[in-house]
Amino acid sequence: MEKIKGYANYGVLAHEKQVIFTVETKHPHADVSEEVEMELPEGWSVAETEAGGLLIESPEGETWPADKIIDSWGDAPVLSWFDGVKSHRITLKWSK
């Protein structure tokens, strides 16, 4: 399983009691940000754009910019996307 680097951001305005997860950069309004590793589920992979940005590819071959599909839910990072019919969410394992 692939891992990606991200940030757990604390004290974000209007989300003070939640952990907000970001990829590639710290949240600009966080009081504290710490680097974390997030583990993608089996079959998901990471690629890089020519400009150096991260892409995440699903087992079905759909690709999203990492900062558009990684979200926060219940103090955990999640993959969150809409497939044109319904919304999907997969909770990721993470560690500091």
C-alpha positions in Angstrom: 0.0 0.0 0.0 1.3 3.4 -0.9 1.8 6.2 1.6 1.7 9.9 1.0 3.0 12.8 3.1 0.4 15.3 4.4 -0.4 17.5 7.3 -2.7 17.3 10.4 -3.7 20.9 11.0 -5.0 22.1 14.3 -6.8 25.3 15.3 -8.1 26.2 11.8 -10.5 29.1 12.0 -14.1 27.8 12.2 -12.8 24.2 12.8 -11.0 24.8 16.0 -12.1 21.4 17.5 -11.4 19.4 14.4 -8.2 18.1 12.8 -8.1 19.3 9.2 -5.9 17.2 6.8 -4.1 18.6 3.8 -1.7 17.3 1.3 1.5 19.0 0.0 1.1 22.2 2.1 0.1 23.2 5.6 -3.3 24.9 6.1 -2.7 28.7 6.0 -5.0 29.3 9.0 -3.8 26.5 11.3 -2.3 27.4 14.6 -0.2 24.2 14.5 0.5 21.8 11.7 2.4 18.5 12.0 3.6 16.2 9.2 1.8 12.9 8.9 1.8 9.9 6.6 -1.5 8.7 5.1 -1.9 5.1 3.8 -3.9 4.7 0.6 -6.2 1.6 0.3 -5.2 -1.4 -1.7 -5.4 -0.7 -5.4 -5.0 3.1 -5.1 -1.8 4.7 -6.4 0.1 8.0 -6.4 1.5 9.7 -9.5 3.0 13.1 -10.1 2.2 15.9 -12.6 4.9 17.5 -14.7 4.7 20.4 -12.4 5.4 18.2 -9.4 1.8 18.0 -7.9 0.5 14.8 -6.5 -2.3 12.8 -8.3 -4.2 9.9 -6.8 -5.6 7.2 -9.0 -8.4 4.8 -8.1 -8.4 1.1 -8.9 -10.9 1.9 -11.7 -8.4 4.3 -13.4 -9.9 7.6 -12.4 -7.4 10.3 -11.4 -7.7 13.3 -9.1 -5.3 16.0 -7.8 -4.5 14.8 -4.3 -5.6 18.1 -2.7 -9.1 17.7 -4.3 -9.8 14.1 -3.1 -8.1 14.1 0.4 -10.5 15.6 2.9 -11.2 15.4 6.7 -14.0 13.5 8.4 -14.3 12.8 12.1 -10.6 13.7 12.8 -9.3 11.3 10.2 -8.2 11.8 6.6 -10.5 10.4 3.9 -10.6 10.0 0.2 -13.8 11.8 -0.8 -15.2 12.0 -4.3 -18.3 12.1 -6.4 -18.6 9.7 -9.4 -21.4 11.4 -11.2 -24.0 9.3 -9.4 -23.2 9.2 -5.7 -20.6 10.4 -3.2 -18.0 8.1 -1.8 -15.8 8.3 1.3 -13.0 5.9 2.4 -11.2 6.6 5.8 -7.4 6.4 5.6 -5.0 5.1 8.2 -2.5 7.7 9.3 0.4 8.2 11.6 2.7 10.9 12.8 
